[in-house]
Amino acid sequence: MALIAELAHSQAFVNARTIQVDHNVGVEFVYIRVIVGGLSRQDLIESMEPLASNPKNSCVVTLTSSQSGIVQVFTKDVISANTANATNAGSIMWQTLNVSEEKETLTTSTKWVTKLEAEWKAPKDSSYLVQWYYERWIKSTSQSFMARVMLDGEQIAEESVEPKDQSNYVGVSGFKTITSQKGSFSVSLQYRSEYGAQVGIRRARIVIFKI
């Protein structure tokens, strides 16, 4: 995973669950990383909200339990991940997120296969534009390539197509506006074969913009 981010502030905390972070970077949305025991522990972040009285210079980080460690603040608005599974890298706070998996993967499975998956933290009641793109191929003219986009385990878009061209990849894109109501959400791109013909997918991308 490659994070395009610059460390702007580091703050220690001891036996705390709620931490006020006075980063003074002058932006409302920042990337937060929590380190406990020398390890990045983004799974411990329950929520992160800008401080109401000074939203561009302070925020409040709430953990799932009392811990001791370090909070780091990064200032870049754009964070990119060139991995198929951004969940394992931890949950993050951003204004724009790019996740991609460029390499070709093939399957004959009739069960859903996850190509991309990302989970992140976001302020409650914030709106985002989610965009996706992928290129698909199927070694059949009588079976369908099937794909879907999932938001928190619920399907928000799908494709089921019976291509007539077995030689070339075809690009597919879409978008949806969503609102984060609980402070975190996840998006995944999945694909499969209809009845067992070989299918392929490549250049899969998910981009999220705060709006």
ROLUM-640960 format. One record per residue (C-alpha): residue number from 1; residue in one letter; x, y, z. Coordinates in steps of 0.05 Angstrom, whole numbers. Layout:
<banus>
{NUM; 'a'; {X; Y; Z}}
...
</banus>
This chain:
<banus>
{1; 'm'; {0; 0; 0}}
{2; 'a'; {25; 70; -17}}
{3; 'l'; {0; 128; 25}}
{4; 'i'; {10; 198; -4}}
{5; 'a'; {11; 236; 62}}
{6; 'e'; {55; 282; 104}}
{7; 'l'; {63; 276; 179}}
{8; 'a'; {41; 342; 210}}
{9; 'h'; {30; 325; 283}}
{10; 's'; {45; 270; 334}}
{11; 'q'; {13; 266; 403}}
{12; 'a'; {22; 216; 459}}
{13; 'f'; {-37; 192; 502}}
{14; 'v'; {-39; 150; 565}}
{15; 'n'; {-95; 104; 588}}
{16; 'a'; {-147; 144; 548}}
{17; 'r'; {-207; 126; 506}}
{18; 't'; {-226; 197; 483}}
{19; 'i'; {-168; 240; 458}}
{20; 'q'; {-171; 313; 438}}
{21; 'v'; {-118; 323; 384}}
{22; 'd'; {-95; 395; 374}}
{23; 'h'; {-60; 388; 307}}
{24; 'n'; {-65; 461; 283}}
{25; 'v'; {-59; 443; 209}}
{26; 'g'; {-116; 488; 186}}
{27; 'v'; {-160; 437; 151}}
{28; 'e'; {-223; 403; 176}}
{29; 'f'; {-210; 333; 149}}
{30; 'v'; {-144; 299; 163}}
{31; 'y'; {-115; 229; 162}}
{32; 'i'; {-110; 199; 232}}
{33; 'r'; {-66; 140; 251}}
{34; 'v'; {-65; 108; 320}}
{35; 'i'; {-3; 70; 343}}
{36; 'v'; {-7; 24; 404}}
{37; 'g'; {50; -20; 425}}
{38; 'g'; {90; 2; 364}}
{39; 'l'; {37; -23; 315}}
{40; 's'; {-14; 15; 273}}
{41; 'r'; {-81; -1; 305}}
{42; 'q'; {-134; 32; 262}}
{43; 'd'; {-183; -21; 284}}
{44; 'l'; {-185; 13; 352}}
{45; 'i'; {-214; 77; 324}}
{46; 'e'; {-289; 82; 339}}
{47; 's'; {-298; 152; 312}}
{48; 'm'; {-262; 216; 294}}
{49; 'e'; {-298; 283; 292}}
{50; 'p'; {-272; 354; 281}}
{51; 'l'; {-276; 393; 347}}
{52; 'a'; {-339; 436; 341}}
{53; 's'; {-306; 498; 371}}
{54; 'n'; {-243; 494; 327}}
{55; 'p'; {-256; 444; 271}}
{56; 'k'; {-196; 462; 227}}
{57; 'n'; {-144; 455; 282}}
{58; 's'; {-170; 403; 330}}
{59; 'c'; {-207; 337; 329}}
{60; 'v'; {-233; 286; 378}}
{61; 'v'; {-213; 213; 369}}
{62; 't'; {-253; 161; 406}}
{63; 'l'; {-225; 91; 414}}
{64; 't'; {-262; 26; 428}}
{65; 's'; {-227; 20; 495}}
{66; 's'; {-176; 57; 538}}
{67; 'q'; {-105; 52; 510}}
{68; 's'; {-37; 83; 513}}
{69; 'g'; {1; 103; 450}}
{70; 'i'; {10; 156; 397}}
{71; 'v'; {-38; 193; 351}}
{72; 'q'; {-8; 216; 285}}
{73; 'v'; {-40; 268; 239}}
{74; 'f'; {-26; 273; 164}}
{75; 't'; {-45; 332; 122}}
{76; 'k'; {-52; 308; 50}}
{77; 'd'; {-124; 309; 24}}
{78; 'v'; {-112; 251; -23}}
{79; 'i'; {-93; 181; 2}}
{80; 's'; {-81; 127; -50}}
{81; 'a'; {-78; 52; -40}}
{82; 'n'; {-52; 6; -94}}
{83; 't'; {-78; -56; -60}}
{84; 'a'; {-138; -101; -71}}
{85; 'n'; {-155; -99; 3}}
{86; 'a'; {-149; -31; 37}}
{87; 't'; {-186; -60; 99}}
{88; 'n'; {-122; -95; 123}}
{89; 'a'; {-85; -29; 120}}
{90; 'g'; {-134; 2; 169}}
{91; 's'; {-190; 51; 169}}
{92; 'i'; {-174; 123; 149}}
{93; 'm'; {-203; 193; 146}}
{94; 'w'; {-198; 232; 80}}
{95; 'q'; {-230; 279; 31}}
{96; 't'; {-212; 236; -29}}
{97; 'l'; {-194; 162; -31}}
{98; 'n'; {-167; 122; -91}}
{99; 'v'; {-163; 46; -88}}
{100; 's'; {-141; 5; -148}}
{101; 'e'; {-121; -65; -169}}
{102; 'e'; {-93; -62; -240}}
{103; 'k'; {-72; -134; -252}}
{104; 'e'; {-115; -185; -288}}
{105; 't'; {-149; -239; -247}}
{106; 'l'; {-187; -298; -276}}
{107; 't'; {-239; -345; -247}}
{108; 't'; {-291; -397; -266}}
{109; 's'; {-326; -392; -199}}
{110; 't'; {-401; -382; -197}}
{111; 'k'; {-393; -354; -126}}
{112; 'w'; {-376; -281; -116}}
{113; 'v'; {-302; -264; -116}}
{114; 't'; {-279; -198; -85}}
{115; 'k'; {-233; -158; -130}}
{116; 'l'; {-229; -94; -88}}
{117; 'e'; {-248; -79; -17}}
{118; 'a'; {-239; -16; 25}}
{119; 'e'; {-263; 4; 95}}
{120; 'w'; {-254; 73; 125}}
{121; 'k'; {-276; 123; 177}}
{122; 'a'; {-316; 185; 159}}
{123; 'p'; {-353; 240; 197}}
{124; 'k'; {-425; 223; 212}}
{125; 'd'; {-478; 251; 164}}
{126; 's'; {-425; 267; 111}}
{127; 's'; {-440; 256; 37}}
{128; 'y'; {-394; 222; -13}}
{129; 'l'; {-393; 208; -87}}
{130; 'v'; {-370; 136; -99}}
{131; 'q'; {-345; 120; -169}}
{132; 'w'; {-320; 54; -196}}
{133; 'y'; {-288; 28; -260}}
{134; 'y'; {-265; -40; -284}}
{135; 'e'; {-251; -77; -348}}
{136; 'r'; {-283; -146; -358}}
{137; 'w'; {-277; -205; -405}}
{138; 'i'; {-311; -273; -412}}
{139; 'k'; {-290; -335; -452}}
{140; 's'; {-361; -349; -476}}
{141; 't'; {-415; -320; -520}}
{142; 's'; {-471; -357; -485}}
{143; 'q'; {-457; -343; -412}}
{144; 's'; {-456; -278; -372}}
{145; 'f'; {-401; -240; -336}}
{146; 'm'; {-431; -216; -270}}
{147; 'a'; {-407; -161; -224}}
{148; 'r'; {-435; -120; -166}}
{149; 'v'; {-415; -64; -120}}
{150; 'm'; {-430; -73; -46}}
{151; 'l'; {-438; -19; 7}}
{152; 'd'; {-435; -47; 78}}
{153; 'g'; {-456; -115; 52}}
{154; 'e'; {-515; -88; 11}}
{155; 'q'; {-515; -87; -65}}
{156; 'i'; {-518; -17; -94}}
{157; 'a'; {-501; -34; -167}}
{158; 'e'; {-497; -95; -211}}
{159; 'e'; {-479; -117; -282}}
{160; 's'; {-498; -182; -317}}
{161; 'v'; {-478; -183; -390}}
{162; 'e'; {-469; -235; -444}}
{163; 'p'; {-413; -207; -488}}
{164; 'k'; {-406; -225; -561}}
{165; 'd'; {-332; -210; -562}}
{166; 'q'; {-285; -261; -531}}
{167; 's'; {-222; -225; -552}}
{168; 'n'; {-223; -157; -519}}
{169; 'y'; {-235; -127; -451}}
{170; 'v'; {-292; -77; -443}}
{171; 'g'; {-292; -20; -394}}
{172; 'v'; {-350; -9; -345}}
{173; 's'; {-361; 50; -298}}
{174; 'g'; {-414; 76; -251}}
{175; 'f'; {-426; 121; -191}}
{176; 'k'; {-471; 132; -131}}
{177; 't'; {-479; 186; -78}}
{178; 'i'; {-481; 160; -6}}
{179; 't'; {-486; 189; 63}}
{180; 's'; {-446; 163; 122}}
{181; 'q'; {-494; 158; 181}}
{182; 'k'; {-454; 116; 230}}
{183; 'g'; {-383; 143; 221}}
{184; 's'; {-355; 87; 178}}
{185; 'f'; {-372; 47; 116}}
{186; 's'; {-342; -2; 67}}
{187; 'v'; {-346; -12; -8}}
{188; 's'; {-327; -75; -47}}
{189; 'l'; {-326; -95; -120}}
{190; 'q'; {-343; -168; -134}}
{191; 'y'; {-348; -211; -196}}
{192; 'r'; {-365; -282; -218}}
{193; 's'; {-383; -328; -276}}
{194; 'e'; {-455; -344; -290}}
{195; 'y'; {-448; -419; -303}}
{196; 'g'; {-373; -433; -300}}
{197; 'a'; {-343; -401; -363}}
{198; 'q'; {-276; -368; -350}}
{199; 'v'; {-283; -293; -335}}
{200; 'g'; {-230; -240; -325}}
{201; 'i'; {-226; -172; -293}}
{202; 'r'; {-171; -119; -292}}
{203; 'r'; {-158; -45; -279}}
{204; 'a'; {-209; -44; -223}}
{205; 'r'; {-215; 23; -187}}
{206; 'i'; {-257; 56; -133}}
{207; 'v'; {-254; 131; -121}}
{208; 'i'; {-291; 168; -65}}
{209; 'f'; {-300; 243; -63}}
{210; 'k'; {-327; 281; -3}}
{211; 'i'; {-383; 327; -28}}
</banus>
